Amino acid sequence: MSDLRNSVAAAASGMKSQANRLRHVSENIANVDTPGYRRKMVSFQAALEGGRRTGLVETGRVQLDQTALPSIYDPSHPLADESGHYHGSNVDLVIEIADAREAQRSYEANLKMFDQSRQMSRGLLDLLRR
């Protein structure tokens, strides 16, 4: 029974991590036109308990994309300098949409694993009741 519990916990940690990733992708998309905004990136790491790996996954620290911010020429913009330029956002919608799809598919895969483990647990309990 502990193997089934471990598989449910692994699937749940994967779903939680992908949901967190999707939250950051959504923030990036919402700020695509925000001047000076840097894209947020999330990495995954193995969850540790007492210095040992648990078999679960969690999101690591959020990192800001350090690629150069584009310089946009618009003298009428309130943030424009004396040359008429200001720094835009380094968010690329194509990359964000691809990341969102990948997070969605990973979430769905973990959800299927979660559901399969739940069905196996139910089947095992039904067998034990007989």
C-alpha positions as CSV (number, residue, x, y, z in Angstrom):
1,M,0.0,0.0,0.0
2,S,2.9,2.4,0.6
3,D,4.0,2.1,-3.0
4,L,0.6,3.3,-4.1
5,R,0.7,6.1,-1.6
6,N,4.2,7.1,-2.8
7,S,3.0,7.2,-6.4
8,V,0.1,9.4,-5.5
9,A,2.4,11.7,-3.6
10,A,4.8,11.8,-6.5
11,A,2.0,12.7,-8.9
12,A,0.6,15.3,-6.5
13,S,4.1,16.9,-6.2
14,G,4.4,17.0,-10.0
15,M,1.0,18.6,-10.4
16,K,1.8,21.2,-7.7
17,S,5.1,22.1,-9.3
18,Q,3.6,22.4,-12.8
19,A,0.8,24.6,-11.4
20,N,3.5,26.8,-9.9
21,R,5.3,27.0,-13.2
22,L,2.1,27.9,-15.0
23,R,1.5,30.7,-12.5
24,H,4.9,32.2,-13.4
25,V,4.2,31.8,-17.1
26,S,0.9,33.6,-16.6
27,E,2.7,36.4,-14.8
28,N,5.2,36.7,-17.7
29,I,2.4,36.9,-20.3
30,A,0.5,39.5,-18.2
31,N,3.7,41.7,-18.1
32,V,4.8,41.3,-21.7
33,D,4.3,45.1,-22.3
34,T,5.5,46.2,-18.9
35,P,8.7,48.4,-19.3
36,G,11.7,46.9,-17.6
37,Y,10.0,43.6,-16.7
38,R,12.3,40.6,-16.7
39,R,10.9,37.1,-17.5
40,K,10.6,34.8,-14.5
41,M,11.9,31.3,-14.9
42,V,11.2,28.3,-12.6
43,S,13.5,25.3,-12.2
44,F,12.6,21.9,-10.7
45,Q,14.6,20.0,-8.1
46,A,14.3,16.8,-6.1
47,A,12.5,17.3,-2.8
48,L,14.7,16.5,0.2
49,E,13.8,15.3,3.7
50,G,16.5,15.1,6.2
51,G,19.1,15.4,3.5
52,R,17.7,12.4,1.6
53,R,15.7,12.4,-1.7
54,T,12.1,11.6,-1.2
55,G,11.3,10.8,-4.9
56,L,9.1,14.0,-5.1
57,V,9.7,17.1,-7.1
58,E,9.4,20.8,-6.1
59,T,10.1,24.1,-7.7
60,G,13.4,25.8,-7.0
61,R,14.0,29.5,-6.6
62,V,12.5,31.8,-9.2
63,Q,15.2,33.3,-11.4
64,L,15.0,36.3,-13.6
65,D,16.0,36.1,-17.2
66,Q,19.2,38.1,-17.6
67,T,19.0,38.6,-21.3
68,A,19.2,42.2,-22.4
69,L,16.1,44.3,-22.3
70,P,15.1,45.6,-25.7
71,S,15.5,49.4,-26.2
72,I,12.3,50.8,-27.6
73,Y,12.2,54.2,-29.3
74,D,9.1,56.2,-28.3
75,P,9.9,59.8,-27.3
76,S,6.3,60.3,-26.0
77,H,6.6,57.5,-23.4
78,P,6.9,58.8,-19.8
79,L,9.9,56.5,-19.1
80,A,11.8,57.6,-22.2
81,D,15.2,59.1,-21.7
82,E,16.6,62.2,-23.4
83,S,17.2,60.1,-26.6
84,G,13.6,58.9,-26.7
85,H,14.4,55.3,-25.7
86,Y,13.2,53.1,-22.8
87,H,13.7,49.5,-21.8
88,G,10.9,47.1,-22.7
89,S,10.2,43.6,-21.5
90,N,12.3,40.5,-22.4
91,V,9.2,38.3,-22.4
92,D,8.7,36.4,-25.7
93,L,5.1,35.3,-26.2
94,V,6.1,32.3,-28.4
95,I,8.3,30.9,-25.6
96,E,5.7,31.6,-22.9
97,I,3.0,29.8,-24.9
98,A,5.3,26.8,-25.5
99,D,6.2,26.7,-21.8
100,A,2.5,26.9,-20.9
101,R,1.7,24.0,-23.2
102,E,4.5,21.9,-21.8
103,A,3.4,22.6,-18.2
104,Q,-0.2,21.7,-19.1
105,R,0.8,18.4,-20.7
106,S,3.1,17.6,-17.7
107,Y,0.3,18.4,-15.4
108,E,-2.1,16.2,-17.3
109,A,0.4,13.3,-17.3
110,N,0.7,13.6,-13.5
111,L,-3.0,13.8,-13.2
112,K,-3.4,10.5,-15.1
113,M,-0.8,8.9,-12.9
114,F,-2.6,10.2,-9.8
115,D,-6.0,8.9,-11.1
116,Q,-4.5,5.5,-12.0
117,S,-2.9,5.1,-8.6
118,R,-6.3,6.0,-7.0
119,Q,-8.1,3.4,-9.1
120,M,-5.5,0.8,-8.1
121,S,-5.9,1.7,-4.5
122,R,-9.7,1.4,-4.8
123,G,-9.3,-2.0,-6.5
124,L,-7.0,-3.2,-3.8
125,L,-9.4,-2.2,-1.1
126,D,-12.3,-3.9,-2.9
127,L,-10.2,-7.1,-3.0
128,L,-9.4,-6.9,0.7
129,R,-13.1,-6.5,1.6
130,R,-14.0,-9.8,-0.1
